[in-house]
Amino acid sequence: MWQIMVERLPDKLGILCMLLAFFVPYLINKVNRQLHKHGDPPWKKKR
């Protein structure tokens, strides 16, 4: 039973790629928000 479950788990590279697929866009979004927060002119900022 345990062997069947272990065989179905993704390998280490698959897990790494899944984590990167989440964290890379998340970090890009966070950096983009900070850049807009500090770099946008006053007339373009949300009120």
Secondary structure by P-SEA (a helix, b strand, c coil): caaaaaaacccaaaaaaaaaacaaaaaaaaaaaaaaacccccccccc
